Each structure stands twice: as C-alpha cells, then as structure tokens.
C-alpha cells in the first residue's frame, strides 16, 4: 500500500518541464528535515501532522493520469513499492519525473525498476546546500550517475550556498562529457532573486546554470496545496 498525501493534475512548477501539464503523486514521509521545507504536511514527525490515504497499485493506476507523472513528496524513493509503480507507469507509456532529495540511492532504485526507455524516466534531484541544514546527507554517488536528461536543482539561501553550488558543479564537470541540466532557485522569501541572477550572469562557473522560479507559487497562493 502506498501512503499518498495528495494526487492532482497541474503544471510543472519548476525544472526542465516547467509549465507543462502533469499528474502529481505526493507520497508521505521524508528522510530529511530541510530548514526551508514547503511541504511539511507530507512529513512524519513529532511536530508535523501528516494525513495520507493508503492506496494500492491498481487504485493508483485506475486513476485518470496525464502523460507525464511527477512522483514527489516528502521523498518518493523511500516509499515501499515505488520501483514497481514506476515500472508499471513506464509500461503504460507515461513519462516519469522523480523529484528526489539527493539523500536516497538512485542507482539501486534504477536496478529495481529494470529495463526501461531511458528517455521516459528522469530525476529532478536536489543538491542540498548549507542553508538547508542537510548538506551532509548528500550521497555523492547519486551525482556521479546522472544522465544528460536528468536535472540537478540547487536552492540558494545565502552567499555561502552559492559558493557551495559552484564547488559541486565544478566537481561534476570533471565527471561528465555532457552535464545534466543545472537549475538554481532561491529559498522562498529569503534570498533576493535579483542578486542570484546577477551572480549567475557574472560568474564564469555558472554560465550554463538556468534560473528557476516556482511557478505554482506565482500563479496561486504560495501556501496552496494541490496545485
């Protein structure tokens, strides 16, 4: 049974499919506690309230699902049976975007999924920077095993974060002939977007990093769920 906090149709708010329609499946539970988390309602813990519905595989697959499916959380890769669900969705022709936090092994997950069309499954993977309080939880093996169609997402909340982002990107450049997509955004209401843009433009190490904004927070209320 899958612990599903919410399932809804909307547009992708960030990343390489920003603005495109998708079905979102948000799973309960996370192995991290980022200081700026904006989906605390999907967490388990003493101070968080997490309401979810237990759904079976057929319950999920019987829903009207868009061509692209985004598996998110919380942290979807810690959900029991997530590889089986992913494989079933791929078999049905869906494109899968997995939003993962960088602290769960993606290589083992892909081995569980098995044979699949690589172009149909991609990761939007966070690299947690110092302001998150979770940078020590990052599994570097994840960032050594990405494909050119995967997305690495940085959320910048301080000048220190920006410097760490540069360090990570330059380290990754030593590993790849073709880099994954690189996106950088701001911790909501905590870091000035104009400042980030200026840094991205002026720094030679970030010329291939794309700015991202959270479209869903611009279109709807920033705290609104199910969008």
Secondary structure, 3 states (H helix, E strand, C coil): CEEEEEEEEEECCCCCCCCCEEEEEEECCCCCCCCCCCCHHHCCCCCCCCCCEEECHHHHHCCCCCCEEEEECCCHHHCCCHHHHHHHHHHCCCEEEEEECCCCCHHHHHHHHCCCCHHHEEEEEECCCHHHCCHHHCCHHHHCCCCCCCEEEEEECCHHHHHHHHHHHHHHHCCCCCCCEEEEEECCCCCCHHHHHHHHHHCHHHCCEEECCCHHHHHCCCCCCCC
